[in-house]
């Protein structure tokens, strides 16, 4: 019998009690391809359903070229995308400041390139498709000016690189043994940020896997992890499926997906435009979906759903790839993973079409300053509003307490969430404030 730790107090306090589960102590099975499940061929084991979507010829927008993907990858491995300048991974403290002179022009270039846009609507395609990429389904909060964005991102690069903040957040020791032995019970484990291990109907699924030290294209600059992953990569059970919400560095990490593909060989489900990015890394077991398209994998019905956000990894690919959330429907449970999103009308639409949800994974961090963040992120208060709109029974707060991405104090999202829970009269049975490494049966 394995015991999952569970919280009986509000988000700002430490969980103290256990919820027991009846998990058999069977040995873990070796990693297997998702396509091998229940059939000898991928076609037989999974099916793609276009739920209100146009045929493939009408729904695909222009993808970034392979050369663009290679430039981005070179940048992520320690160089600049423009010119592929190689930077030593080991940088002394005395030599880091001159390197800021390289990073800041790139940030400025990214801001200016983002103003170029992705063209107009595509005839016969869904409204969020554009000639060279994608757009949000509704206007949302007006974006900040180019100067305001540039000033913010420069300050964040300097702060996270030269004066990183720290926070003492609670953790749970988790060696993964019970997770590797689990074959039947539905569980959720918070690894950190938007990375969660979900076990449902015998399938092991990861969301936005990120095990690197920085959420950045550079190993020496950018937001650094201030809490270690709640579960070591080596302690994972065999991973069958991976859901990717979008291409930002805190959600899509080159080193992590390469390692997953090499050691677990999962199937990656991604929004439109990311299949080519994965192919450039040599990863081909990738299924690309548009909003409202569905896919059945290993008995789970998985739907790509709208989000209010943006995409981009280099100065030249802003909004060239789609961003999304995901829903997962098992035999008797439903999960909603919001990814990264602002508060928008899509929450209610998702709840009406695919809810109610037993578990809703909703972001609560990176909301200050509002002039920058309101267009693409939710506050803790907005996340609780989203919980009601998507018809969620239980919420797990994500996208906080791991990387220093914005200006709010690192502990503040959980504190504001607890205060809003009190104002709304919500107890810990509605919001599971998981500690890093904590597993809960759902």
N, C-alpha and C positions, 0 to 999 in steps of 0.2 A: 504494500500500500504506500503510495507516494502522497505527500501532503503539500498542496499548493498554498503558499502564503497568500493571505487576503486582507484587505483593509477594512476596518470597522470604524474608522474615524474619518474626518474631513481631509481635504487635499493637503492642508498645511501640517498635518500631524503624521506620525509614523505608524504604519500598520502594526497591530499587536496580536492578531488572532489568526488561526488557520482554518481554511476550508478543506476538508479531506476529499479525496477522490479515489475511485476504485480503478486504478490503472494497473494492468497486469505487468509483471516483471519479465516480459519477454525480451530477448536480445534485440538490438537494433538491426535493421535490414540494411544492406549496402545501398549506396546511391543508385538510382535508376532514372532513365529518361522518362519524362512525362509521356512521351509518345508511345512508350512500351506498355502503358497501363491498359489492361483489359483487352488488348488487341495487338496483332502483329504489325499494324500500320497506323501512322498518325491519323489517317483519314477515318479509320474505324473507331479510334479511341476518342476522338474529339470532333465537334461539329461547330461550324460558324453560322450564326444567325444574324442577319441584318435587320434589327428591330427599328423599322422606320427610316433606314438609311438608303441612300442611292446606290446603284451598282458600283463596283470598284472603279470602273473607268471614270465615273463622275465625282467620286468622293476624295480622290487623292490629290493633294496639292504638291507643288514642286518641293522636292527634298534637297537638303544640302548635298553638295557633291562630295565624293570620296576624298578629294583633296582638302576640302574644308574640314572633314572629319579628321584627316591625318594631321592637319595643322593644329586643331584643337587638342588632339592627343599629345602631340609634341609639347604643346604648352603645358598640359597637365603633368608631363613627365619632367618638367623643370626648365622649359624654355619659353620664349615668347612665340605667339602664333605668327607674328609678322617677322619673318627672317629666321625663325627657328633657332634663335640664339640659345645655346646650351648654358645652363646655370648649374654650378656645382650644388649637389644636394646637401653637402655639409658646408654651412656658411658660418663663419665666425661672427661673434657679436660685433666686432669692430667693422666688418665689411657689409653688414646688413643695411645700414642706412643708405649707402650709395645705390643699393638695389632698388630702393624706393623710387629712384629716378627712372627706373625701367617700368615699374608697376603703374605709376601714376599716369603716364601718357597712355598706357593701355586702358586704364579706367576711363580716361577722357575719350579715347577712341570708341570705347564700347558705348558710352553715353551718346556720342554723336551718331554712331552707326545705328543706334536704336531709333533715332528720329527718322531714319529713311523709310520705315514702314514696310509693309508686305504687299502692297498693291490693293486693288479693289476686289469686290466679290466676284465669284466664279459662276458663270451661268450654268444652271442645272445642278449645282452643288449645294450642300447645306449652308445656311447663313454664316456659320463661323469659319468657312473656308475663304481663303484669299489667294490671289494669283501666285504669291511667293510664300505662302505660309498660312497662318491662322489668326483669328481674333476671338475675343470673348463674345459670348452670346448676348450680353446686355451691356450697356455703357458703363455702369458702375461708377466708382468715385473718380473724379478727374485726376489724371496723373500729374505729378510734380513737373516743374520745368526742368530742362536739361541742366541748367546751372545748379539748381537745388539738388538734383540727383548726383551730379558730379561731386559737389562739395560733400554730400553725405557719404558716398562710397569711398572717397579719398580718406575721410576721417576714420571710417571703419577699417580700411586697410591698415592705416598707421596704428590705430589703437589695438587691433587684434594681433598685429605683428610685433610691436615694440612694447606694449603695455597690456598684455592679456589679463583679463579678469578671471577670478576663480570663485567657486562656491562650494560649500560643504553640503551636498545633497545626499540623502539617505540611499543606501544600496542594499541589495539582497545577494548573498552569496549563492550562485547558481552554477553547478558544474554540468548541468545538462543531462545528468543520468536519467532522471525521471522522464524528461522530454524524449530522450532516445528510446526509452522503453515503452512509451505511450503509443498504443495502437488504436484506441477507441474514444477517449474522452476529448471533448473540445476544450482547448486552452488558448490563452493569449499571453505572450511574454514580451515585456518592453525591453528591448535592447538599448534604445536611446534614440532621441529625436523622432524621426518618422519610421524607424526600423523596428518592426515587430515580427515575432514568430507566431504564426497562427496555425493551430492544429485543428482540423475539422474533417470528420468522416475518414480518418486514416490518411489524410493528405497534409503534408507539411509545406507551409506557404510563408514566404517572406515578403514584406512590403518595403520598398525603397531602401535596399540594403546599403549600409554605410559603416564600414569598420576602420576607416582610415583616421589618422590623427588630425587632419585638417579637411574642412569643406572648401576646397580651393583648387585652382589649377596648378598651384605652386606648393612645393613641400616646405617652403621656408616663410610663407606669408599667407595671410588670410585667416578666417575664423578657425581657431584651434579647439579641439575637443577638451572640455574641462572636467568631464566625467568619463571614465573608461567604459567601453561597451559592457552592458549588463550580462552578456553571455559571450564567452570567447568563441571566435569563429571555429576553433578546433572542437568545441563542445556541441556544435549544432547536430541535430538529427539529420538524416538524409533529406535534402530539400528537393521538392518535386516541382513547385511553381514559384515564380517571382513576379510580383506586380510592381511596375514602375509608374509613378504618377507624372513625372516630367523630368527635364534634363538638367536642372540646377544641381550644383555640386554637392549640396547637402542632402540630395535625394538620389543622385546617380553618380556613383564613384567608380572610376575605371579599374582601380586595383581590386576592389571588392567583386565587381561583376566578373572580371577575369578569373579570379580565384574560385568563385562559385561555379563558373562554367567548366573549369578544369577539374575540380574536386567533387562536385555534386551533379553536374550536367542537368540542371533544371530546364524547364521551359520558361522563357521570359514573355510576359504579356505586357505590351507597351502601347502608348498612344501613337497616332500617325506620325510618320517622319523619323522615328527612332530605329526602325529596322535596319536602315542603311548605316546608322551610327554603330550598331552592334556588329553588323557584317564587317565593317572596317576593322573591328577588333578580332575578327575570326570567329565570332559567335553567331551561329546560324539558326539555332532552335528558338526562334523569336516569332511571336504572333503579334501583328500590328492591327489595332482596332480604332475605329472612330467613335465619337460619342453615341451612345445608345446601341452600339453593336454588342452582340453577346457571343459567348463561346462556352461550350461544355468541355471541361477538362477533368478527367478522373472522377466523373460523377458530380462535379461542382459546376453550377451555372454562374459564369463570371461575366459581368456587364461593365463596359467602359462608360462612365457617366461624366457630365460636364463639371467643370470647375471654373472659378473666376481668378485667373492668374496670368502668367506669361512664361516664356521660355527663352533659352539662350545660354550658350557656354563660351562663346567667343564674341569679339566685336562685330562679327559679320553674320550671325545667325539668329538674331533676336526674333522670336515668334515664328521661326521656320519649322519648328516641330510643335505638335499639339501637347497640351497639358490636360490632365483628367483626374477623376477619382475612380474608385472601383467598388462594385458590390459583388458579394459572393453568397450564393444560395446553396446550402447543403440539403440533406434529407429533411431536417427539422429545425435548422438555424439559419439566420441571415446576418451578414456582416456588411458594414459600410465603412470604407476607407476613403477619407476625404482628400488625402494627399496634401496639397498646399492650395489654399483658396481664401478669398475674401467672402464676406457675407453677401449672398445673392439669391435671386429668386429660384435658382436651380435646386436649392435644398428642398423646398416644398415640392417641386416637381419630382425629384428623386424619391421622396417619401411617398408621394401619391402613386407613382408608377411601380416602385420596387419594394417599398416598405410594407409593414413595419420591420425594423431591424432589432435583433437581439443585442447587437453590439455596434456602436458607432465610434470610430477612431477619428477624433476631431482635433485640429491644431489650435493651440492657445497662445503661442509665443511669436516674437518678432513683430511687434505692433507699434513701436515708437521709433521715430516720430511719425505721427499720423499722416503728415503731408507726403511721406514716402510710402508708408506701409499699408494705409487703409485700402488702397486699390487692389491689394493682392494678399492680405493676411487678415485673420480674424483675431479679435481680442478674446480674453476669457469669457467676458459677458456675451459676446456675439456667438461664441461656440456653444454656450448653453441654449441660446435662442435657436441655433441650428439643430441642436439635439431634438428640440420639440418639432421643428419643421420637417425633419427627415423621419419623424416618428420612431426615434430611437428609444429603446428601453433602458440601456446602460451606455454611458459614455466613458471612453478611455482618453484622457487628454494626451496629446502628442505635440511634437514640434516645439519643445522647450527643454531647458535644463541640460543641454548637451553641447551645443555650439553657440558662441557669442555672436549673434547675427544682427542685433539691433541695440537700441539705446536704453531699453528698460533694464532695471536691476535683474540679475539672473534668477533670483528667487521669486520675483514679483508675480509672474504668471500664475503660479500655484496659489499665492496669497489672494490675488484678485478673484481667482476661481472660487476659493473657499468663501470669500465674502459674498459673491453673487449667489452661490448655492444657498447661503443663509437667507439672503433677501428673497429668493424664490421658494424657500422652504423645501429644498432638495436635500436628501440625506446621502450617506455613503453608499447606499444600495443603488443609487442612480448614477453616481460618478465614482469610478474606480481610479483613484490617484495612485497609479502603480509607481513603485520605486524602480530604479534601474536594476534589471535582473529579476524582477518579480513576475511570477506566473500566477494566473488566476484561471480556474475552470469556469467556463461560461455555457 
